[in-house]
């Protein structure tokens, strides 16, 4: 079970780092998507910081489970909110990404709890 925890945590952490990088560098596609959802540009750096903290927490949580659990819970909340923003803004074209990451974060949470 721990091998699956490592695999999902590292995969998800890599995705989160990439997503944070795209926000910080103001990737045009990302900026346009957030603009459609009504998210101000000034939120991109703090959102990127949350993603990086989540990635770091997932990886650190491989050594100390409470950090990994806390990071996974935070990511579930973050991506549930992201999905909610897409639903509220009726932005269906990009809704798959936050749903997939929400599911991955939930899997990471369950795996981290069960592999203690």
C-alpha positions as CSV (number, residue, x, y, z in Angstrom):
1,X,0.0,0.0,0.0
2,X,2.9,2.4,0.8
3,X,4.3,2.0,-2.8
4,X,0.9,3.2,-4.1
5,X,1.0,6.1,-1.7
6,X,4.5,7.1,-2.9
7,X,3.5,6.8,-6.6
8,X,0.3,8.9,-6.2
9,X,1.9,11.5,-3.9
10,X,4.9,12.0,-6.2
11,X,2.7,12.1,-9.4
12,X,0.3,14.6,-7.8
13,X,3.2,16.7,-6.4
14,X,4.7,16.9,-9.9
15,X,1.4,18.0,-11.4
16,X,0.9,20.6,-8.6
17,X,4.4,22.1,-9.2
18,X,3.7,22.3,-13.0
19,X,0.4,24.0,-12.3
20,X,2.0,26.5,-9.9
21,X,4.7,27.3,-12.5
22,X,2.0,28.0,-15.1
23,X,0.3,30.4,-12.7
24,X,3.4,32.2,-11.7
25,X,4.6,32.6,-15.3
26,X,1.1,33.8,-16.3
27,X,0.6,31.2,-19.0
28,X,-2.0,32.7,-21.4
29,X,-4.3,29.7,-21.3
30,X,-4.3,29.7,-17.5
31,X,-4.9,33.5,-17.2
32,X,-7.8,33.3,-19.7
33,X,-9.4,30.4,-17.8
34,X,-9.2,32.2,-14.5
35,X,-10.5,35.4,-16.0
36,X,-13.6,33.6,-17.3
37,X,-14.2,32.3,-13.8
38,X,-13.9,35.8,-12.3
39,X,-10.7,35.0,-10.4
40,X,-8.5,38.1,-10.2
41,X,-5.0,38.0,-11.5
42,X,-3.7,39.0,-8.1
43,X,-4.8,35.6,-6.8
44,X,-2.6,33.6,-9.1
45,X,0.6,33.8,-7.0
46,X,-1.2,33.0,-3.7
47,X,-2.9,30.0,-5.4
48,X,0.4,28.9,-6.8
49,X,1.9,29.1,-3.2
50,X,-1.0,26.9,-1.9
51,X,-0.2,24.3,-4.7
52,X,3.5,24.3,-3.8
53,X,2.7,23.9,-0.1
54,X,0.4,21.0,-1.0
55,X,3.1,19.4,-3.1
56,X,5.7,19.8,-0.4
57,X,3.3,18.5,2.2
58,X,2.5,15.4,0.1
59,X,6.2,14.6,-0.3
60,X,7.1,15.4,3.4
61,X,4.1,13.3,4.4
62,X,5.9,10.2,3.0
63,X,8.2,10.5,6.1
64,X,5.7,11.9,8.6
65,X,2.1,10.8,7.9
66,X,0.3,13.7,9.6
67,X,1.8,16.2,7.2
68,X,0.8,14.1,4.2
69,X,-2.7,13.7,5.6
70,X,-3.0,17.5,6.2
71,X,-1.7,18.3,2.7
72,X,-4.1,15.9,1.1
73,X,-7.1,17.3,3.0
74,X,-6.1,20.8,2.0
75,X,-5.8,19.7,-1.6
76,X,-9.2,18.1,-1.5
77,X,-10.7,21.3,-0.2
78,X,-8.7,23.4,-2.8
79,X,-9.9,21.3,-5.8
80,X,-13.4,21.0,-4.5
81,X,-13.5,24.8,-4.4
82,X,-11.9,24.9,-7.9
83,X,-14.6,22.6,-9.2
84,X,-17.2,24.7,-7.5
85,X,-15.9,27.8,-9.3
86,X,-16.2,26.1,-12.6
87,X,-19.8,25.0,-11.9
88,X,-20.7,28.5,-10.6
89,X,-19.1,30.1,-13.7
90,X,-20.7,27.5,-16.0
91,X,-17.2,26.9,-17.4
92,X,-17.6,23.4,-18.6
93,X,-14.7,23.2,-21.1
94,X,-12.0,23.1,-18.4
95,X,-13.9,21.4,-15.5
96,X,-12.3,18.0,-16.0
97,X,-8.9,19.1,-14.7
98,X,-10.0,20.1,-11.2
99,X,-12.2,17.1,-10.9
100,X,-9.4,14.7,-11.9
101,X,-7.0,16.4,-9.4
102,X,-9.7,16.3,-6.7
103,X,-10.0,12.6,-7.2
104,X,-6.2,12.1,-7.1
105,X,-6.0,14.2,-3.9
106,X,-8.8,12.0,-2.4
107,X,-7.0,8.9,-3.4
108,X,-3.7,10.3,-1.9
109,X,-5.6,11.0,1.3
110,X,-7.1,7.5,1.6
111,X,-3.8,5.9,0.7
112,X,-1.8,8.0,3.2
113,X,-4.3,7.1,6.0
114,X,-4.4,3.4,5.2
115,X,-0.6,3.0,4.9
116,X,0.2,4.4,8.3
